[in-house]
Amino acid sequence: MRTHLLHREDPYLRDFEATVVQVAEDTLVLDATAFYARSGGQLGDQGVLGGHRVLDTVKSPDGLSVLHRMEWNGTPPEAGDRLAGSVDWDRRHRLMRLHSAQHLLWIALAAEYGPEQQDRGGEISPDKARLDVAWEAPERPDAAALTSRLADLVAADLPIERYTTDAEGEHWQWAIDGHPPIPCGGTHVRSTDEIGPLAVTVKGKGKGTVRLTVAPAA
């Protein structure tokens, strides 16, 4: 069964109600959820469902359902039960800010060094976001120059758009004015100003790859 993804409609939704579809030893599937399942580099949400703690949120092997990894507080619920859910909002909002910051970092990198950059993966955690890129030049990207470009983008307070590109709502784009859209179905903030001050660090990750990390400025 395909889980209805409430966060696609409203990334700011914190509290919701849904019906239990399936319960296993330590996982729970609902007919709908506001919890974001780990994907696209963004870590899965945590929070509470029916008084039970959600430790992590991931996709089912077929990609259709959202699995809430649970720590039961007493007797687990049963299929058909109606549960109240609450996303750990402080953690989610940090993930939203840093996921948007990761996309701004890509834009800053392309602006500073050209649009032909090659993405080699990344991860968004509540404390930082990383972006691995192909890099053959002897000098690594300039962290101070990238931090400066990010500061300009944040200060511009640009609206962040999220929109689907297909009738089923399976494929999404992230975009700010004046820059090419970035394919992404993750959760994001509404504007660049909401991201806040950022700092970039750069280090090598092996031959032909550098790792850029962006985090809230101290």
SVG drawing of the C-alpha trace seen along z (x, -y; Angstrom):
<svg xmlns="http://www.w3.org/2000/svg" viewBox="-10 -41 57 50">
<polyline fill="none" stroke="black" stroke-width="0.4" points="0.0,0.0 1.3,-3.5 1.6,-5.8 0.1,-9.3 2.9,-11.7 1.4,-14.7 4.8,-16.5 4.6,-16.9 1.5,-19.0 2.8,-20.9 6.4,-20.5 5.5,-22.6 2.8,-20.1 3.9,-18.9 0.8,-17.1 -1.6,-14.8 -3.8,-11.7 -3.7,-8.6 -4.9,-5.0 -2.6,-2.0 -2.2,0.3 0.4,2.7 2.4,3.4 5.5,5.5 8.0,6.2 9.5,2.8 7.9,1.0 4.6,-0.7 2.9,-1.6 0.2,-4.2 -2.2,-5.1 -0.8,-8.7 2.2,-10.3 3.9,-13.7 7.1,-11.9 9.7,-12.2 11.4,-8.8 15.1,-8.9 15.9,-9.5 17.8,-11.9 20.5,-12.2 18.1,-13.7 17.8,-11.7 14.5,-10.3 12.3,-12.0 11.8,-11.2 9.0,-11.9 6.0,-10.3 3.0,-8.2 0.2,-7.2 2.5,-7.7 5.2,-5.5 8.6,-6.9 9.6,-7.0 13.3,-6.3 13.7,-6.7 11.6,-6.8 12.6,-4.9 11.0,-3.6 9.8,-0.1 11.8,2.1 9.4,1.4 9.5,-2.3 5.7,-2.6 5.2,-2.6 6.8,-4.6 8.1,-2.5 8.3,-4.1 10.9,-2.4 9.4,-2.3 10.3,-2.0 7.0,-0.7 5.8,-2.3 3.6,0.5 1.3,2.5 1.7,1.7 -1.3,0.5 -3.2,2.8 -4.2,2.4 -7.2,0.1 -6.3,-1.9 -6.4,-5.7 -3.2,-7.3 -2.1,-10.9 1.4,-11.7 3.8,-14.5 7.1,-15.1 10.1,-16.3 9.8,-19.8 13.1,-21.3 15.0,-18.4 12.9,-18.6 13.2,-22.3 17.0,-22.1 16.9,-19.4 14.7,-21.6 17.1,-24.6 20.2,-22.6 18.6,-20.7 17.8,-24.1 21.3,-25.3 22.8,-22.3 21.1,-23.4 22.3,-26.9 25.8,-25.5 25.4,-23.8 24.3,-27.1 27.2,-29.0 29.7,-26.4 28.3,-26.6 28.5,-30.4 32.0,-30.5 33.5,-27.7 31.1,-27.1 28.0,-25.1 29.6,-21.9 30.1,-20.5 29.4,-16.8 27.5,-15.8 28.9,-12.7 26.5,-12.4 25.7,-14.1 23.8,-13.8 21.7,-16.2 21.7,-15.8 20.3,-18.1 23.7,-19.7 25.3,-19.9 24.9,-19.1 27.6,-17.7 28.1,-17.7 30.7,-15.6 31.7,-16.8 34.1,-15.8 37.2,-17.9 40.4,-17.6 41.9,-21.1 45.0,-21.3 43.4,-24.0 40.4,-23.0 37.3,-25.2 37.6,-28.4 35.5,-28.0 35.5,-31.7 34.3,-32.6 31.5,-30.0 30.5,-31.2 30.3,-34.8 28.0,-33.7 25.8,-31.8 25.5,-34.9 24.3,-36.9 21.7,-34.3 20.4,-34.1 20.3,-38.0 18.4,-38.2 15.4,-36.5 14.5,-34.6 11.2,-32.6 11.9,-28.9 9.5,-27.1 8.6,-23.4 6.5,-21.9 5.7,-18.5 6.5,-17.8 4.1,-14.8 0.5,-14.1 1.1,-11.5 3.2,-13.9 6.2,-11.5 8.8,-13.9 9.5,-17.2 11.7,-20.3 13.3,-22.9 13.9,-26.3 14.8,-29.9 14.5,-32.8 17.3,-33.2 18.7,-29.7 18.0,-26.4 15.7,-24.1 17.1,-21.2 15.3,-17.8 14.4,-17.2 11.5,-15.7 12.8,-16.6 11.4,-19.0 12.5,-22.6 11.9,-26.1 9.9,-28.8 12.7,-31.3 16.5,-31.6 16.3,-34.1 14.8,-31.3 18.0,-29.3 20.1,-31.7 23.8,-32.4 26.0,-29.6 29.7,-28.6 31.4,-26.3 34.3,-24.0 36.2,-22.1 38.3,-19.0 39.6,-16.2 37.7,-12.9 40.1,-11.0 41.4,-11.3 39.2,-13.4 36.6,-14.3 36.2,-17.1 33.7,-17.3 31.9,-20.6 30.2,-20.9 27.7,-23.6 26.5,-24.3 24.9,-27.1 27.5,-29.7 28.8,-29.8"/>
</svg>
